Amino acid sequence: MRQLLTAAACLALLGLGGCASQPVQRDGITINDPFEAQNRRVHAFNKGLDARVIGPVAHRLRGSHNDQAAPAPGQPIGPVQMVINTGRNLSLPVKAVNGLLQGKPGNAGQNLTRFAVNSTLGLGGLFDPAAQNFGVTERDTDFGQTLAVWGVPEGAYLELPLLGPSTQRDAAGRVVDLLIDPLYHLTDGRDAAAVFALRVASKAGDRARFSDTVDGILQGSADSYAQTRLIWLMNRRHELGEERAEYDPYDDAAIDPYTD
């Protein structure tokens, strides 16, 4: 199974362009961006879409429901946070699969426990009793991280339409995450579309909660592409325990403007 998935991911990496120019040191970190010209065009599209559609919707959600942050335990939550909770709950089965593939059965079990508790006591994931009442928190992961654990190199930096910053390894991981998601295989086409729509809505809710930071990166930077690339790579490598930069222009506010 592991060999098959690794081979599929490597084929996806090759399909995305393979290796090109040598990585360079910029702003204290190693950046491999041989597709910068194409990436900047995609970034301009994403930035325009955010300015015209995603950002205004996020600001309206934030202003209407005042969901700037997750509420404290015992406090009521608003509709935006409910959508975020539901989307995150639906992502737990595939995170459990990735935990097993990474050789971390404890993490897999924790995510499955959260999914079971929140899908029942949490009314389909609207609420989070697993964390608030039982202290069972999410162990965030994805197949891009699984590939990193298996030793697959990061590859070149990519900016994907709508999805935003990524790398060749993480882009391949997104595809495999869909293929190994148990919910994808247990639902028919219509239900699968509804599950995907809830996950997208969850990301929109996250965009609303972090709107000030995202606006500062996308609309307030002299070179928003370079700033987005720097912050995303630093944040992702920190998550994976890989190379860390000596300087962080946003300290702890390294928020991914588009994804998780």
BAGULUM-82827 format. One record per residue: residue number from 1; residue in three letters; y, x, z of N, C-alpha, C in turn. Coordinates in steps of 0.1 Angstrom, whole numbers. Each point is the difference from the previous one (the first is absolute). Layout:
NUM:Ala:Y:X:Z:Y:X:Z:Y:X:Z
...
This chain:
1:Met:-12:8:0:12:-8:0:13:9:0
2:Arg:0:10:9:11:8:1:2:8:-13
3:Gln:-10:5:-6:1:8:-12:5:-9:-12
4:Leu:-5:-13:0:4:-9:-10:15:-3:1
5:Leu:5:-3:12:14:-3:2:9:12:-3
6:Thr:-5:12:4:8:12:-3:1:2:-15
7:Ala:-11:-2:-7:0:2:-14:9:-10:-7
8:Ala:0:-13:5:9:-10:-6:15:4:3
9:Ala:3:4:12:13:4:3:5:12:-9
10:Cys:-9:10:-1:4:11:-9:2:-4:-14
11:Leu:-8:-9:-5:3:-5:-14:13:-7:-1
12:Ala:4:-7:11:13:-7:0:11:11:0
13:Leu:-2:10:8:10:11:0:2:6:-13
14:Leu:-11:3:-7:1:5:-14:7:-10:-9
15:Gly:-3:-12:1:7:-10:-8:14:-1:3
16:Leu:5:4:12:14:-1:3:8:13:-5
17:Gly:-8:9:-6:8:11:-5:-5:14:3
18:Gly:-9:1:11:-5:13:4:10:9:5
19:Cys:-2:13:-1:9:10:5:10:4:-11
20:Ala:12:3:5:10:4:-10:7:12:6
21:Ser:13:0:2:7:11:5:-3:4:14
22:Gln:4:12:4:-3:5:14:9:-7:10
23:Pro:-5:-2:12:9:-6:10:11:10:4
24:Val:11:-6:5:12:8:4:4:-3:14
25:Gln:7:9:7:5:-3:13:14:-6:-1
26:Arg:2:-12:6:13:-7:0:2:-6:13
27:Asp:12:3:6:3:-6:13:-10:2:11
28:Gly:-7:12:-1:-9:4:10:-14:-5:-1
29:Ile:-3:-7:-11:-14:-5:-2:-4:3:-14
30:Thr:-13:0:-2:-6:3:-14:0:-13:-8
31:Ile:6:0:-11:1:-12:-9:-6:3:-14
32:Asn:-9:-8:-3:-7:1:-14:4:-12:-8
33:Asp:10:1:-8:6:-11:-7:2:3:-15
34:Pro:-12:2:-7:2:3:-14:4:-11:-9
35:Phe:-1:-13:5:4:-12:-7:13:-5:4
36:Glu:9:9:5:12:-5:6:9:-8:-10
37:Ala:0:3:-13:8:-8:-9:-5:-14:0
38:Gln:-13:-2:-2:-6:-13:0:2:-7:13
39:Asn:-2:7:11:1:-5:14:14:-6:2
40:Arg:10:8:-5:14:-5:2:3:-13:-7
41:Arg:-6:-1:-12:2:-13:-7:-7:-12:8
42:Val:-11:3:5:-7:-11:8:8:-3:13
43:His:5:11:6:9:-1:12:12:-9:-3
44:Ala:6:3:-11:12:-8:-4:-3:-15:-2
45:Phe:-12:-3:-5:-5:-14:-1:-2:-6:14
46:Asn:-7:8:8:-3:-5:14:13:-2:8
47:Lys:9:9:-2:13:-1:8:8:-12:-5
48:Gly:0:-2:-13:7:-12:-5:-6:-13:4
49:Leu:-14:0:0:-7:-12:5:3:-3:15
50:Asp:0:11:7:3:-2:15:14:-5:2
51:Ala:10:6:-8:14:-4:2:2:-15:-4
52:Arg:-7:-5:-10:2:-13:-6:-9:-11:6
53:Val:-12:4:4:-9:-10:4:-6:2:14
54:Ile:-7:12:2:-7:2:13:10:1:12
55:Gly:10:8:-2:10:2:11:7:-12:4
56:Pro:6:-8:-9:6:-13:4:-10:-10:7
57:Val:-12:0:-5:-10:-9:7:-3:5:14
58:Ala:-1:13:1:-3:6:13:12:-3:10
59:His:12:2:-5:12:-3:8:0:-14:5
60:Arg:-3:-9:-10:0:-14:4:-11:-3:10
61:Leu:-12:5:-1:-10:-2:10:4:6:13
62:Arg:6:11:0:5:6:13:11:-8:6
63:Gly:9:-4:-8:11:-8:6:-4:-14:4
64:Ser:-10:-6:-6:-4:-13:3:-8:-1:13
65:His:-9:11:1:-10:-1:11:2:10:11
66:Asn:10:10:-3:3:10:10:-13:7:5
67:Asp:-8:4:-10:-12:8:3:2:15:-2
68:Gln:10:5:6:3:14:-2:-12:9:5
69:Ala:-7:-4:10:-11:8:5:-10:-9:6
70:Ala:-12:6:2:-11:-8:5:4:-4:15
71:Pro:-3:-12:4:4:-5:13:-8:7:11
72:Ala:6:0:12:-7:5:11:-11:-9:4
73:Pro:-11:5:7:-11:-9:4:5:-12:8
74:Gly:-5:-12:-4:4:-12:7:12:-7:-6
75:Gln:7:7:-9:12:-6:-6:-4:-7:-13
76:Pro:7:-11:-3:-3:-8:-12:2:9:-13
77:Ile:-7:-2:-10:2:7:-13:5:-9:-10
78:Gly:7:5:-10:5:-8:-11:-9:-1:-12
79:Pro:4:-7:-10:-9:-2:-12:-2:13:-7
80:Val:10:9:-1:-2:13:-7:-11:8:7
81:Gln:1:1:13:-10:8:7:-14:-7:-2
82:Met:-1:-13:-1:-13:-6:-2:-6:4:-13
83:Val:9:0:-10:-5:4:-14:-5:15:1
84:Ile:8:8:6:-4:14:2:-13:1:7
85:Asn:-2:-7:11:-13:0:7:-11:-4:-9
86:Thr:2:-11:-7:-11:-5:-9:-4:10:-10
87:Gly:10:6:-7:-3:10:-10:-8:12:6
88:Arg:5:4:11:-7:12:6:-14:-4:5
89:Asn:-2:-12:5:-13:-4:4:-10:0:-12
90:Leu:4:-4:-12:-8:-1:-11:-4:14:-6
91:Ser:8:10:4:-2:14:-4:-11:7:9
92:Leu:-3:-6:11:-9:7:10:-14:3:-5
93:Pro:-7:-10:-8:-13:3:-4:-1:13:-9
94:Val:9:2:-9:-1:12:-8:3:12:8
95:Lys:9:-1:10:3:11:9:-13:4:8
96:Ala:-7:-10:3:-13:2:8:-10:8:-9
97:Val:0:-4:-13:-9:7:-10:4:14:-1
98:Asn:13:3:-1:5:14:-1:-3:8:13
99:Gly:1:-7:11:-4:7:12:-14:5:0
100:Leu:-9:-8:-5:-14:4:-1:-2:12:-10
101:Leu:7:-1:-12:0:10:-10:5:13:5
102:Gln:9:0:9:6:12:6:-8:5:12
103:Gly:-11:-6:3:-8:4:11:6:-3:14
104:Lys:8:-11:0:7:-4:13:-5:-15:3
105:Pro:-12:-1:5:-5:-14:3:8:-7:11
106:Gly:6:8:9:8:-6:11:12:-7:-6
107:Asn:7:7:-10:11:-7:-6:-4:-12:-8
108:Ala:-11:1:-7:-5:-12:-7:-3:-11:9
109:Gly:-6:2:11:-3:-10:10:12:-7:6
110:Gln:10:9:2:12:-5:6:7:-10:-10
111:Asn:1:4:-13:6:-9:-10:-8:-13:-2
112:Leu:-13:1:1:-8:-12:-2:2:-9:12
113:Thr:1:6:12:2:-8:12:14:-7:-1
114:Arg:10:7:-4:13:-6:-2:-1:-12:-10
115:Phe:-7:2:-11:-1:-10:-10:-7:-12:5
116:Ala:-10:1:8:-8:-11:6:9:-8:10
117:Val:7:8:9:8:-7:10:12:-7:-6
118:Asn:7:7:-9:12:-6:-6:-3:-11:-10
119:Ser:-11:1:-6:-4:-11:-10:-4:-13:7
120:Thr:-4:1:13:-5:-11:8:11:-4:10
121:Leu:2:7:10:9:-3:11:15:1:-6
122:Gly:2:9:-10:13:1:-6:3:-9:-11
123:Leu:-8:-10:-2:2:-11:-10:2:6:-14
124:Gly:-11:8:-4:0:5:-14:9:12:-1
125:Gly:4:6:11:9:12:-1:14:-2:2
126:Leu:5:-13:2:14:-3:3:5:7:12
127:Phe:-9:1:10:4:7:13:-9:12:2
128:Asp:3:8:10:-7:12:2:-5:1:15
129:Pro:-9:-9:4:-5:1:13:-9:12:3
130:Ala:-5:6:-11:-9:12:2:8:11:6
131:Ala:13:2:-4:8:11:6:6:-5:13
132:Gln:6:-12:0:8:-5:11:-9:-3:12
133:Asn:-12:-5:-2:-8:-5:11:-12:9:3
134:Phe:-4:8:-10:-12:8:2:3:15:-2
135:Gly:11:4:-5:4:14:-2:-7:6:-12
136:Val:-5:-8:-9:-7:5:-12:10:2:-11
137:Thr:4:12:-3:10:2:-10:-6:4:-13
138:Glu:8:0:-11:-5:3:-13:-1:15:-2
139:Arg:-11:4:-7:-2:14:-4:3:0:-15
140:Asp:12:4:-4:5:-1:-14:-6:11:-8
141:Thr:-5:-4:-12:-6:10:-9:-2:-6:-14
142:Asp:-4:8:-9:-2:-5:-14:-9:10:-7
143:Phe:-3:-4:-13:-10:9:-7:7:13:-4
144:Gly:13:0:-1:7:13:-3:-2:9:11
145:Gln:0:-5:13:-3:9:11:-15:4:0
146:Thr:-8:-9:-4:-15:3:-1:-2:12:-10
147:Leu:7:-1:-11:-1:11:-10:5:13:6
148:Ala:11:0:8:5:12:7:-10:5:9
149:Val:-7:-8:8:-10:4:9:-11:7:-8
150:Trp:-3:-5:-12:-11:6:-8:4:12:-8
151:Gly:13:4:2:4:12:-6:6:-1:-14
152:Val:3:-12:-5:6:-2:-13:15:4:1
153:Pro:5:8:-9:14:4:1:9:-11:-3
154:Glu:13:2:5:10:-10:-1:4:-4:-14
155:Gly:0:10:-9:4:-2:-13:15:-1:-1
156:Ala:5:-5:-12:14:-1:-2:6:-12:6
157:Tyr:13:1:3:8:-11:5:2:-11:-11
158:Leu:-1:-12:3:2:-11:-9:8:-11:6
159:Glu:9:-6:-8:6:-13:5:-5:-11:-9
160:Leu:-6:-10:6:-7:-10:-7:9:-13:-1
161:Pro:0:-7:-11:8:-12:-1:-4:-10:11
162:Leu:10:-5:6:-1:-10:11:-6:6:13
163:Leu:-10:9:-1:-7:5:11:7:12:7
164:Gly:9:7:-8:8:10:5:-7:14:1
165:Pro:4:8:10:-5:14:1:-15:1:2
166:Ser:-6:10:-6:-14:2:1:-3:14:-5
167:Thr:-13:4:0:-5:12:-6:-12:-4:-9
168:Gln:-5:10:-8:-12:-4:-8:-11:-3:9
169:Arg:-2:7:11:-11:-4:10:2:-14:5
170:Asp:12:-3:5:2:-13:6:0:-11:-10
171:Ala:4:2:-13:-1:-10:-10:-14:-3:-3
172:Ala:-9:10:-1:-14:-2:-2:-5:-8:12
173:Gly:4:4:12:-4:-7:12:3:-15:1
174:Arg:11:-4:-6:4:-14:0:-10:-8:-9
175:Val:-4:6:-11:-10:-6:-8:-13:-2:7
176:Val:-5:10:6:-13:0:8:1:-10:11
177:Asp:12:-1:7:1:-9:11:-2:-14:-4
178:Leu:4:-4:-12:-3:-13:-5:-15:-2:-3
179:Leu:-6:10:-5:-14:-1:-3:-9:-1:12
180:Ile:4:6:11:-9:0:12:4:-10:10
181:Asp:11:-8:-3:5:-10:10:-11:-11:1
182:Pro:-6:-2:11:-10:-11:1:6:-14:-3
183:Leu:13:-2:3:6:-13:-3:1:-3:-15
184:Tyr:2:11:-7:1:-1:-15:-14:-5:-6
185:His:-11:4:6:-13:-4:-5:-5:-13:6
186:Leu:6:-4:11:-4:-13:7:8:-12:-5
187:Thr:11:2:-7:8:-11:-4:-1:-1:-15
188:Asp:3:-12:-5:0:-2:-15:14:4:-5
189:Gly:3:-1:-13:12:5:-5:13:-6:6
190:Arg:-1:-14:3:12:-6:5:3:4:14
191:Asp:-11:1:9:2:5:13:4:14:1
192:Ala:-5:9:-9:4:14:0:15:1:-4
193:Ala:5:-9:-9:14:0:-3:8:-3:12
194:Ala:-5:-10:8:8:-4:12:0:11:11
195:Val:-11:7:1:-1:11:9:10:11:-4
196:Phe:1:3:-13:9:10:-5:14:-4:2
197:Ala:3:-13:-2:14:-5:2:4:1:14
198:Leu:-9:-2:10:4:1:14:3:15:3
199:Arg:-8:9:-6:2:14:3:14:4:-6
200:Val:3:-5:-12:14:3:-5:11:-6:8
201:Ala:-2:-12:5:9:-6:9:2:8:13
202:Ser:-11:5:5:1:9:12:8:12:-2
203:Lys:-1:6:-12:8:12:-4:15:-4:-1
204:Ala:3:-12:-5:13:-5:-1:6:-2:14
205:Gly:-8:-4:10:4:-2:13:3:14:6
206:Asp:-8:10:-2:3:13:4:14:5:-6
207:Arg:2:-3:-12:12:4:-7:12:-6:7
208:Ala:-2:-13:5:11:-7:7:3:7:14
209:Arg:-11:4:7:2:6:13:7:14:-1
210:Phe:-3:7:-11:6:14:-1:11:1:-11
211:Ser:6:-12:-2:10:0:-11:11:10:1
212:Asp:5:2:12:11:10:2:-4:14:-5
213:Thr:-12:4:5:-4:14:-4:-3:1:-15
214:Val:-7:-11:-6:-3:0:-14:13:0:-8
215:Asp:10:-8:4:12:0:-8:7:13:1
216:Gly:-1:7:11:7:13:1:-7:10:-9
217:Ile:-13:-1:-2:-7:10:-9:3:-4:-14
218:Leu:-2:-12:-4:0:-4:-14:15:-1:-5
219:Gln:8:-6:8:14:-3:-5:11:9:5
220:Gly:-3:8:11:10:8:6:-2:15:-3
221:Ser:-10:4:-7:-2:14:-3:6:4:-13
222:Ala:5:13:-1:5:5:-12:-11:1:-10
223:Asp:-12:4:4:-12:0:-9:-11:-7:7
224:Ser:-1:-13:-2:-10:-8:8:-14:3:-4
225:Tyr:-2:5:-12:-14:4:-4:-4:12:8
226:Ala:8:10:0:-4:12:8:-2:-3:15
227:Gln:9:-8:5:-1:-3:14:-12:-9:3
228:Thr:-3:-9:-8:-12:-8:1:-13:8:0
229:Arg:0:9:-10:-12:9:-2:-2:9:12
230:Leu:11:6:5:0:9:12:-6:-8:12
231:Ile:7:-11:3:-4:-7:12:-14:-6:-1
232:Trp:-4:-5:-11:-13:-5:-2:-11:10:2
233:Leu:2:12:-7:-10:11:1:-1:5:14
234:Met:11:1:7:-1:5:14:-7:-10:8
235:Asn:3:-13:-1:-6:-10:8:-15:-1:-3
236:Arg:-4:1:-13:-14:-1:-3:-8:12:4
237:Arg:5:12:-1:-7:12:4:-1:0:15
238:His:10:-5:7:-1:-1:15:-11:-10:4
239:Glu:-2:-11:-7:-10:-9:3:-14:6:-2
240:Leu:-1:8:-11:-13:6:-3:-2:14:7
241:Gly:9:4:8:-1:13:7:0:12:-9
242:Glu:7:-2:-12:1:11:-9:13:7:2
243:Glu:5:7:-10:12:8:1:12:-8:6
244:Arg:7:7:10:12:-6:6:12:8:-3
245:Ala:11:-7:-3:13:6:-3:7:5:13
246:Glu:8:10:-1:8:4:12:12:-8:3
247:Tyr:4:-8:-10:12:-8:2:-2:-14:-5
248:Asp:5:-10:7:-2:-14:-3:14:-6:-1
249:Pro:5:-4:-12:13:-5:-1:3:-13:7
250:Tyr:-11:-7:3:1:-13:7:-7:0:14
251:Asp:-3:12:5:-7:1:13:-12:-10:0
252:Asp:-1:-10:9:-11:-8:1:0:-12:-9
253:Ala:11:-1:-9:1:-12:-8:-5:2:-14
254:Ala:-11:7:-1:-6:3:-13:-8:-12:-5
255:Ile:7:-10:-5:-6:-13:-4:-2:0:-15
256:Asp:-12:-4:-4:-4:-2:-14:8:-12:-5
257:Pro:9:2:-10:8:-11:-5:-8:-12:-6
258:Tyr:-12:3:-4:-8:-10:-8:-12:-4:7
259:Thr:-8:9:6:-13:-3:4:-3:5:14
260:Asp:-13:0:1:-5:4:12:-2:12:1
